[in-house]
Structures are given as C-alpha cells and as structure tokens.
C-alpha cells in the first residue's frame, strides 16, 4: 500500500514539470509565429520537430558515436574510481598524496584540455573517451571515498572485536555502506559525460553530435543545433534514470543482506 502511494506521489510530482514544459513550448511556438522571427535566428519547436523527422538517420548515426564514447568513458571512470578509492582506503599515504592533486586537476577548464587531447591522441575515439574519463572520474571517486570515510565507527569497532581482517571489513562493511554515495557520484558524472564527449567532438572529430552541431552552426541551421542539444539532454536524462533504477535495485538488495 505504501509503495503504491509513493509511486502515485512520484507520478503527481512528475506532472507539474511536464505541464510547465509543455506550456513553455507552446508560448515559444506562438511567440515565434506572432513576431515572425526567422528560423536562422531562433527556430520554433515545430521547425525542430521537422528537423528530427527529416534528418533522423543522420542524427541517429552521430548519436551512436557519442553514445559509445560516453559509455566507454563512464565505464572506465567507474572502474578507475573503484580501484583508486579502494587503494586509498588500504594505503593511506596514497590518499594523502593523490587527493589534493585530484582537486587541482578539476580546476582546469575542460575547454582547455580537449584541444590538447585531440593533438596528442588524434581525431578518433581515444581523445573523446579520455575527456569523458577526466570529467567523470573525480566526482565518482570523491563520493565513493567519502562514503567509505562516513562508515559508523561503532560498526568498525564491532568488526574489530570479531577479529575481521581489513579485506573482509572492506567487502562486508565499508563497500556496501559506501554504495549510496558511489551512486550519487555516478549520477553527477552521468550529467557531465555527454557534455564532455560533445565538447571533445566540437573541437575536433569526424563524427558525433558535437561534429554535427559545428557543421549546423557554420551553415546557420539552428534547428539542427537545437535538435542536437535536445538529444544530448535526453540522453543525459536517460542515463540518470537508468542509474537511479540501478541504485534502487542494488541498495534494496544490499539492505536485505
């Protein structure tokens, strides 16, 4: 009964932003038509819809490239974050040495790193995946490491009294307790992942949504640019949604055990 009420509340909460979005789209369409603003300045929602209908094959082809780059980058980021986060818990000197440096790397703007990666690794998939990794790795690592640090000392003392080894303590206590924070970091990273891949493509590439956007911008085809932007937003939302579902499944199973 409680779960049904929760689902009902979620549906109701989702209706408000959806209705607001539909109203904004309607106002946008009416304003463009009333003021007769040319599409090369601001395209109307109907122009963007037509673009999706006419150019969907090309958009799909470029979307596949960006999707592969983003997925590869995210997977590598997750593996790296879990490995280094675990290593930092077992060897504290590594955490003291690496943690401050990792904060410094996040202060470097993505727009300055992307051209260097393109020069060093070429116009292919490597430079794009690397930029996604550099963008996504840190939030996942920080949240995972913070989750490990937040483990209740009483639980740690209980494991020590049971003479549990460091490895067993990590596997059965620290890692499960840090999963909530890990998924928070992953959710944050997933919102940046597509943007990072698109920026890398924008600055140098042969295919992908970023390349498509540059070509569209150069020909003043703003309906194509808007269509591409909407796709990036939609993919990011899908990623966040999938991560939320995975988080609920993993944490539910974790609480059962």
C-alpha positions in Angstrom: 0.0 0.0 0.0 2.8 2.4 0.9 4.7 1.6 -2.3 1.6 2.4 -4.4 1.2 5.7 -2.6 4.9 6.5 -3.3 4.5 5.7 -7.0 1.4 7.8 -7.1 3.2 10.8 -5.5 6.1 10.4 -8.0 3.7 10.5 -10.9 1.9 13.6 -9.5 5.3 15.3 -8.9 6.3 14.5 -12.5 3.2 16.0 -13.9 4.0 19.6 -12.7 7.3 20.0 -14.6 5.9 18.2 -17.7 2.9 20.6 -17.8 5.2 23.6 -17.3 7.5 22.4 -20.1 4.5 22.0 -22.5 3.3 25.5 -21.7 6.8 26.9 -22.3 7.0 25.1 -25.7 3.5 26.4 -26.6 4.5 30.0 -25.6 7.7 29.6 -27.6 5.9 28.4 -30.7 3.2 31.2 -30.5 5.8 33.9 -29.9 7.9 32.9 -32.9 4.8 32.8 -35.2 3.4 36.1 -33.9 6.7 38.0 -34.2 7.6 36.2 -37.4 11.2 35.6 -36.2 13.3 33.9 -38.9 14.4 30.3 -38.2 18.1 31.2 -38.7 17.8 33.4 -35.6 15.5 31.2 -33.4 13.8 28.1 -34.7 10.3 27.3 -33.5 9.5 23.9 -31.8 7.7 22.8 -34.9 10.9 23.6 -37.0 13.0 21.4 -34.6 10.4 18.6 -34.9 10.5 18.8 -38.7 14.3 18.5 -38.4 14.0 15.4 -36.3 11.6 13.9 -38.8 13.7 14.7 -41.9 17.2 14.2 -40.6 16.7 11.3 -38.0 19.0 8.9 -39.8 22.0 11.3 -39.7 21.2 12.2 -36.1 21.0 8.5 -35.2 24.4 7.8 -36.8 26.0 10.7 -34.9 24.2 9.8 -31.7 25.6 6.2 -31.8 29.2 7.6 -31.9 28.7 10.0 -29.0 26.8 7.3 -27.0 29.7 4.8 -27.5 32.3 7.4 -26.4 30.2 8.3 -23.3 29.5 4.7 -22.2 33.2 3.8 -22.6 34.3 6.9 -20.7 31.8 6.3 -17.9 32.7 2.6 -17.5 36.5 3.4 -17.4 35.7 6.2 -14.9 33.8 3.8 -12.6 36.5 1.1 -12.7 39.3 3.6 -12.0 37.3 5.3 -9.2 36.5 2.0 -7.5 40.1 0.8 -7.8 41.8 4.0 -6.6 39.1 4.5 -3.9 39.8 1.0 -2.6 43.6 1.5 -2.8 43.3 4.8 -0.9 41.4 3.1 1.9 44.1 0.3 2.3 47.1 2.6 1.8 46.5 5.9 3.5 49.7 7.5 2.1 48.3 7.2 -1.4 45.2 9.2 -0.3 47.4 11.9 1.3 49.5 12.2 -1.9 46.8 11.9 -4.6 43.7 13.5 -3.1 44.9 17.2 -3.1 46.3 16.8 -6.7 43.0 15.4 -7.9 41.2 18.5 -6.6 43.7 20.7 -8.6 43.0 18.8 -11.8 39.3 19.6 -11.5 40.1 23.3 -11.6 41.4 23.0 -15.1 38.7 24.0 -17.6 37.5 21.2 -19.9 37.7 23.5 -22.9 41.5 23.9 -22.4 42.1 20.1 -22.1 40.1 19.0 -25.1 42.2 20.5 -27.8 45.4 19.1 -26.2 43.9 15.6 -26.2 42.9 16.0 -29.8 46.5 17.0 -30.7 48.0 14.1 -28.6 45.6 11.3 -29.4 44.1 12.4 -32.8 40.6 13.0 -34.0 39.4 9.4 -33.2 37.6 7.9 -30.3 40.5 8.0 -27.8 40.6 11.7 -27.2 36.8 11.8 -26.6 36.8 8.9 -24.2 39.8 10.3 -22.3 38.0 13.7 -21.9 34.9 11.8 -20.5 37.1 9.9 -18.1 38.9 13.1 -16.9 35.5 14.8 -16.4 33.6 11.9 -14.8 36.3 10.0 -12.8 36.7 12.6 -10.0 33.1 13.0 -8.8 32.7 9.2 -8.6 36.0 8.8 -6.7 35.3 11.6 -4.2 31.8 10.4 -3.4 33.0 6.8 -3.1 35.9 7.8 -0.8 33.6 10.0 1.3 31.2 7.1 1.6 34.0 4.9 3.0 35.1 7.6 5.4 31.5 8.1 6.7 31.1 4.5 7.9 29.9 4.5 11.6 32.9 3.9 13.9 30.7 1.6 16.1 30.3 -0.8 13.2 34.1 -0.7 12.6 34.7 -1.4 16.3 32.3 -4.3 16.1 34.2 -5.8 13.1 37.5 -5.4 15.0 36.0 -7.2 18.1 35.1 -10.0 15.7 38.7 -10.0 14.5 37.7 -9.4 11.0 40.6 -8.7 8.5 40.9 -5.4 6.7 39.8 -7.1 3.4 36.7 -8.7 5.0 35.8 -5.4 6.7 36.0 -3.6 3.4 34.0 -6.2 1.5 31.3 -6.7 4.1 31.0 -3.3 5.7 32.8 -0.4 4.0 32.0 -1.1 0.4 28.2 -1.8 0.9 27.9 1.3 3.1 29.6 3.5 0.5 27.4 2.4 -2.4 24.8 5.1 -1.8 27.5 7.8 -2.1 29.1 6.0 -5.1 25.8 6.1 -7.0 25.4 9.8 -6.1 28.8 10.5 -7.7 27.9 8.3 -10.7 24.7 10.3 -11.2 26.5 13.6 -11.1 29.1 12.3 -13.6 26.5 11.0 -16.0 25.1 14.5 -16.4 28.6 15.7 -17.4 29.5 12.7 -19.6 27.6 13.5 -22.7 28.6 17.2 -22.5 32.3 16.2 -22.2 32.0 13.9 -25.3 30.2 16.6 -27.3 32.8 19.3 -26.4 35.6 17.0 -27.5 33.8 16.3 -30.8 33.1 20.0 -31.2 36.9 20.8 -31.0 38.0 18.1 -33.3 36.4 15.0 -34.8 34.9 13.3 -37.8 31.6 12.1 -36.4 29.4 12.5 -33.3 26.8 15.0 -32.1 29.5 17.7 -31.5 30.7 17.5 -35.1 27.1 17.6 -36.3 26.5 20.8 -34.2 29.6 22.5 -35.6 28.5 21.8 -39.2 25.0 23.0 -38.4 26.2 26.2 -36.7 28.5 27.0 -39.6 25.6 26.9 -42.0 23.3 28.8 -39.6 21.0 25.8 -39.4 19.9 26.5 -35.8 17.0 24.0 -36.0 19.7 21.3 -36.3 21.7 22.8 -33.4 18.6 22.8 -31.2 17.7 19.2 -32.3 21.2 18.1 -31.4 21.1 19.9 -28.0 17.8 18.2 -27.2 19.3 14.8 -27.9 22.2 15.5 -25.6 19.7 16.5 -22.8 17.5 13.4 -23.5 20.5 11.0 -23.4 21.7 12.6 -20.1 18.2 12.2 -18.6 18.1 8.6 -19.7 21.5 7.9 -18.1 20.4 9.5 -14.8 17.1 7.5 -14.9 18.9 4.2 -15.5 21.4 5.0 -12.7 18.5 5.7 -10.3 16.9 2.4 -11.1 20.2 0.5 -10.6 20.8 2.4 -7.4 17.4 1.4 -6.0 17.9 -2.3 -7.0 21.4 -2.5 -5.6 20.6 -0.7 -2.3 17.4 -2.7 -1.8 19.3 -6.0 -2.2 22.1 -4.6 0.0 19.6 -3.8 2.8 18.1 -7.3 2.6 21.5 -8.8 3.2 
